[in-house]
Amino acid sequence: MDAVVAAPRALLGRTIVGPASVRIRDGRIVEVTTGEAPPGAEVLSDGLLTPGLVDVQVNGAVGVDFAEVDAAGMRSVAEALPSTGVTRFLPTLITAPVDVVLRQARAVLAASAALPDGVGARPLGVHLEGPFLSPKRAGVHDPSFMVEPGPAQISALLDDELIRRALRMVTMAPEQPGGLEAVRRLVEAGVLVAVGHSDATGEQTRAAADAGARMVTHLFNAQRPLGHREPGVPGVALVDERFTLGLIADLAHVGPDVCRLVFNAAGARVALVTDAVAAAGMPPGRYHLGGADVLLTEDGVPRSPEGTIAGSALTLDRAVRNIVSVGVPVADALASATIVPAEVIGESGLGRLAPGAVADLVWWDDDLRPKKVWVDGRVVFDAAVPVAPVVAGYATAGQ
């Protein structure tokens, strides 16, 4: 039997219109109409209806590090994410030796497969942020584990059938020896390649795009900076329309004025990401990222024991609110967390309210806080219903 959700306003494509209604059948949207709600619809009294948010860079949350995940940990993350509007997410693994990365990826996939139907947000595969990075732009990654992306290393990923089918995204430094050929091989295998943790010049960044790279991981962070004569990674990314720009909008990784600058220059190509770690949604304390310690203090920014920023404790709904706070229109901010990340990873059925799309929905209040969330047409979060303490804590992490 069909279900219909009607809202006073809805995000259709990149535009907010209303009133609008979404008809759902068997977990998918079969019709979207504007105007008066049809008989029998669930009528939302206020706020805004959008597609579910899609986070393509998340290392963990609620105390769970994906490098050490099991079925129970994956379920904890999946159950917590909808309180922040996220309905689909791409588990991310940071730099480790290739054999270790493969083992971690298999554990992520096994934990993902163990998720029961109808439970929380759904994982989309795996994103490898390393080990093919530049030691010159290591950030919190361990340079001793970084390797050049030679033929044998890429074959280790692509010759493993399970990994190849689930590998959605690889972040790498294309200027490393063998980098451009690695980009081409990964792209031919259907993997999204992102430039990140890279000391590439502007020319080398363009060469990566020529080879098929289509994203930049956490723009401005851990990459050769923008200069007025040498544009580096961010300068080329801002003007080369082949790139989608991942942006950590916690206003600590990238300041408010620069976030606004990015949207002014390339707003239609920005994908908001959290780069969240196990500390996200948790109180100050010691957590793990890739098995290494990170410290979350009262300032809300996870750091290594040496003081280097180590991912974030950001939630994607808060990223949207942050971007709106710097002057970006609401529709543009929401598009950057829905349709843009969905498109860059090739998921045309996600991130939009349109016939044929998956029925992932978020009902937001007027302050852009999630009130109710559907995944595959099923309610997985309702702010009016009491939740377990860890999830409640995560829900309040974006306050």
C-alpha positions in Angstrom: 0.0 0.0 0.0 1.3 3.5 -0.9 2.2 6.0 1.8 2.2 9.7 1.1 4.1 12.4 3.0 3.1 16.0 2.5 5.0 19.0 3.6 4.5 22.8 3.5 7.9 23.1 1.8 10.2 20.5 0.1 13.6 20.5 -1.6 13.1 19.4 -5.2 16.4 19.3 -7.0 18.2 22.4 -5.8 15.0 24.5 -5.2 12.7 24.7 -2.2 9.0 24.7 -3.3 5.8 24.0 -1.6 3.5 22.6 -0.6 4.6 19.3 -2.0 3.7 15.6 -1.5 5.9 12.5 -1.9 4.2 9.1 -2.7 6.2 6.0 -1.5 5.8 2.4 -2.6 8.0 -0.5 -1.7 10.7 1.8 -0.3 10.9 4.1 -3.4 9.4 7.3 -4.4 6.9 6.8 -7.2 5.4 10.3 -7.5 6.2 13.9 -6.4 3.4 16.5 -6.7 3.0 20.1 -5.7 -0.1 21.7 -4.3 -2.7 20.5 -1.9 -2.0 17.2 -0.1 -3.9 14.2 -1.4 -6.4 12.3 0.8 -4.8 10.0 3.3 -1.4 11.8 3.3 0.7 12.2 6.4 0.7 15.9 6.6 3.7 17.5 8.2 2.6 20.6 10.1 5.6 22.8 9.5 9.3 22.8 8.5 10.9 21.4 5.4 11.0 17.9 3.7 14.3 17.0 2.0 16.1 13.9 0.8 18.2 12.1 3.3 21.8 13.4 3.8 24.7 11.5 2.3 28.1 11.6 4.0 30.9 10.2 1.8 33.7 10.7 4.4 33.1 9.3 7.9 35.6 7.4 10.0 33.3 6.5 12.8 31.0 8.0 15.5 29.5 7.4 18.9 32.7 5.8 20.2 33.1 3.5 17.2 36.2 3.6 14.9 35.6 1.9 11.6 39.2 0.6 11.6 38.1 -1.6 14.6 34.5 -2.1 13.8 32.3 -5.2 14.4 28.6 -5.8 13.8 27.5 -4.2 17.1 29.6 -1.1 16.4 28.3 -0.7 12.9 24.8 -1.0 14.2 25.5 1.7 16.8 26.6 4.1 14.1 23.8 3.2 11.8 21.2 3.8 14.5 22.8 7.1 15.6 23.3 8.8 12.2 19.6 9.4 11.3 19.3 11.7 14.3 21.6 14.0 12.3 19.6 13.6 9.0 22.1 11.1 7.5 20.5 8.2 5.7 23.5 6.9 3.7 27.2 7.0 4.6 30.5 5.8 3.2 32.7 4.2 6.0 36.2 5.6 5.6 39.5 4.0 6.6 42.7 6.0 7.0 46.3 5.1 6.2 47.6 1.7 7.2 49.7 -0.9 5.5 47.9 -2.3 2.4 47.3 -5.7 4.0 45.9 -4.1 7.1 43.7 -1.8 5.1 42.3 -4.9 3.2 41.6 -6.6 6.5 39.9 -3.5 7.9 37.8 -3.1 4.7 36.6 -6.7 4.9 35.6 -6.2 8.5 33.6 -3.0 7.5 31.9 -4.9 4.8 31.0 -7.9 7.1 29.7 -5.5 9.7 27.6 -3.7 7.1 26.2 -6.9 5.7 25.1 -7.9 9.3 22.8 -4.8 9.6 19.2 -5.9 9.8 16.8 -4.4 7.4 15.0 -1.3 8.7 17.7 -0.4 11.2 19.1 3.1 10.8 21.3 4.6 8.0 22.8 2.4 5.4 26.5 2.1 4.5 27.5 2.4 0.9 30.7 0.4 0.7 34.1 1.7 1.7 36.3 4.8 1.2 40.1 4.3 1.5 41.8 7.6 2.5 45.3 6.2 2.0 47.8 4.7 2.1 48.6 6.3 -1.3 49.2 9.7 0.2 52.0 12.2 0.4 54.2 12.2 3.5 54.6 16.0 2.9 50.8 16.4 3.7 50.3 13.7 6.2 48.1 15.4 8.7 47.3 12.9 11.4 48.0 9.9 9.1 51.2 7.9 9.8 53.7 8.7 7.1 55.6 5.4 7.8 52.6 3.5 6.4 52.3 5.5 3.2 53.3 3.7 0.0 53.5 4.7 -3.7 50.5 3.5 -5.7 52.4 1.1 -7.8 50.8 -1.6 -10.0 51.1 -4.3 -7.3 49.5 -2.1 -4.7 46.6 -1.2 -6.9 46.2 -4.9 -8.0 46.0 -5.9 -4.4 42.8 -3.8 -4.2 41.3 -4.6 -7.5 42.1 -8.3 -7.6 40.2 -9.0 -4.4 36.6 -9.4 -5.8 34.9 -8.5 -2.5 37.0 -5.3 -2.1 36.6 -4.4 -5.8 32.8 -4.6 -5.7 32.6 -2.5 -2.5 35.3 0.0 -3.1 33.6 3.3 -3.9 36.3 5.9 -3.3 40.0 6.2 -2.9 41.7 9.4 -1.7 45.3 9.6 -3.0 48.2 12.0 -3.9 48.4 11.8 -7.7 51.8 13.3 -7.8 53.4 10.3 -6.2 55.3 7.9 -8.6 52.8 5.8 -10.5 50.0 8.1 -9.3 48.4 9.0 -12.7 48.4 5.4 -13.9 46.8 4.4 -10.6 44.1 7.0 -11.1 43.3 5.6 -14.5 43.2 2.0 -13.3 40.9 2.8 -10.4 38.6 4.9 -12.5 38.4 2.1 -15.1 37.3 -0.2 -12.3 34.5 2.2 -11.4 36.1 3.7 -8.3 35.8 7.5 -7.6 39.3 8.9 -7.2 39.8 12.0 -5.0 42.9 14.1 -4.7 43.8 14.5 -1.0 46.7 14.6 1.4 48.6 15.8 -1.6 51.4 18.2 -2.4 50.4 18.3 -6.0 50.9 21.5 -8.0 48.1 23.0 -9.9 49.5 21.4 -13.1 49.6 18.0 -11.4 46.1 18.5 -10.1 44.8 19.1 -13.6 46.7 16.0 -14.8 44.8 14.0 -12.2 41.5 15.3 -13.5 42.6 14.4 -17.0 43.3 10.9 -15.8 39.8 10.7 -14.3 40.0 12.0 -10.7 36.7 13.8 -9.9 36.9 14.9 -6.3 39.1 16.7 -3.8 39.1 15.4 -0.2 38.6 18.0 2.5 39.4 21.1 0.4 42.3 23.2 1.9 43.2 20.6 4.5 46.4 18.6 4.1 47.2 19.8 0.6 49.5 22.2 -1.2 47.8 25.6 -0.5 46.4 28.2 -2.8 49.0 30.7 -3.9 48.6 33.7 -6.2 50.9 32.2 -8.8 50.9 28.5 -7.9 47.2 27.6 -7.3 48.0 24.2 -5.7 45.2 21.7 -5.2 42.5 24.1 -4.0 43.1 26.8 -6.6 42.6 24.3 -9.5 39.7 22.6 -7.7 37.8 25.9 -7.4 38.0 26.6 -11.1 38.1 23.1 -12.7 34.5 22.1 -13.0 35.4 18.4 -13.2 36.1 18.4 -9.5 33.5 18.0 -6.7 34.9 19.7 -3.5 34.6 17.9 -0.2 34.4 20.5 2.6 34.5 20.0 6.4 32.2 22.8 7.5 32.9 22.7 11.2 34.3 26.2 10.8 37.6 24.9 12.4 39.1 23.0 9.5 38.1 25.9 7.2 37.1 29.3 8.5 33.7 30.9 7.9 34.9 33.4 5.3 36.7 30.8 3.3 33.6 28.5 3.4 31.6 31.3 2.0 34.3 31.9 -0.6 34.2 28.3 -1.7 30.4 28.5 -2.2 30.7 31.8 -4.0 33.2 30.2 -6.4 31.9 26.7 -6.8 28.8 26.2 -4.8 27.1 23.7 -7.1 30.1 21.4 -6.8 30.5 21.4 -3.0 29.9 18.2 -1.1 29.7 18.7 2.7 31.4 15.9 4.6 32.0 15.4 8.3 35.3 13.5 8.4 33.8 12.4 11.7 35.8 10.1 14.0 34.7 7.9 16.9 34.6 11.1 19.1 31.6 12.4 17.2 28.5 12.4 19.4 30.6 11.7 22.5 31.7 13.7 25.5 35.3 15.0 25.8 37.7 12.1 26.3 40.1 9.7 24.5 39.0 7.9 21.3 40.5 6.1 18.4 41.1 7.0 14.7 42.6 4.2 12.7 43.5 2.6 16.0 45.5 5.6 17.2 44.5 7.8 20.1 42.7 11.1 19.5 41.7 13.5 22.2 38.4 15.4 22.2 38.5 18.4 24.5 35.9 21.0 25.4 36.5 22.9 22.1 34.9 20.1 20.2 37.8 19.5 17.8 39.5 16.0 18.0 43.3 16.2 18.0 46.2 13.8 18.1 48.3 13.8 21.4 50.7 16.1 19.5 47.9 18.6 18.8 47.2 17.9 15.1 43.5 18.1 14.1 42.4 14.5 13.7 39.2 14.3 11.8 36.2 16.0 13.4 33.3 15.6 15.8 31.0 17.3 13.3 27.5 16.1 12.4 26.2 16.7 8.9 23.1 18.5 10.0 25.4 20.9 11.9 27.5 21.4 8.8 24.4 22.4 6.9 23.5 24.9 9.7 27.0 26.2 9.8 27.0 26.9 6.0 23.7 28.6 6.2 25.1 30.8 9.1 27.8 32.2 6.8 25.2 33.4 4.3 24.7 30.4 1.9 21.0 29.9 0.9 19.3 27.0 2.6 18.6 25.2 -0.6 22.3 25.4 -1.7 23.5 24.2 1.7 21.1 21.2 1.7 22.0 20.3 -1.9 25.6 20.1 -0.8 24.7 17.4 1.6 22.2 15.5 -0.6 22.3 15.5 -4.4 26.0 16.6 -4.8 27.6 13.8 -2.7 25.1 11.3 -4.2 26.0 12.2 -7.7 29.8 12.2 -7.2 29.7 8.6 -6.0 27.3 7.6 -8.9 24.2 7.1 -6.8 21.5 8.6 -9.0 18.8 7.1 -6.7 19.9 8.9 -3.6 19.9 12.6 -2.5 16.8 13.6 -4.4 13.0 13.7 -4.1 12.1 12.3 -7.5 10.3 9.3 -9.0 12.5 6.2 -8.9 14.7 7.5 -6.0 15.0 5.7 -2.8 12.5 6.9 -0.2 15.1 8.4 2.2 13.5 11.6 3.7 14.2 14.1 6.4 11.6 16.4 8.0 13.4 19.5 9.4 12.1 22.0 11.8 12.4 25.7 11.1 15.8 25.8 12.8 17.1 23.1 10.4 17.1 20.3 13.0 15.8 16.9 12.0 12.4 16.0 13.4 11.8 12.7 11.6 13.8 10.6 9.2 12.8 7.8 6.8 15.2 5.2 5.2 13.7 3.1 2.4 10.3 4.5 3.4 10.6 3.4 7.0 10.8 5.8 9.9 14.2 5.3 11.6 14.3 8.4 13.7 11.5 10.5 15.4 12.6 13.3 17.7 9.2 13.0 19.5 10.1 9.4 20.5 12.5 8.8 23.4 15.8 7.1 22.3 18.7 5.3 24.1 21.2 7.5 25.8 24.1 7.1 23.3 21.8 8.0 20.4 20.3 10.8 22.4 23.8 12.1 23.0 24.5 11.9 19.3 21.3 13.8 18.5 22.4 16.6 20.8 25.9 16.7 19.4 24.8 19.1 16.6 23.4 21.6 19.0 
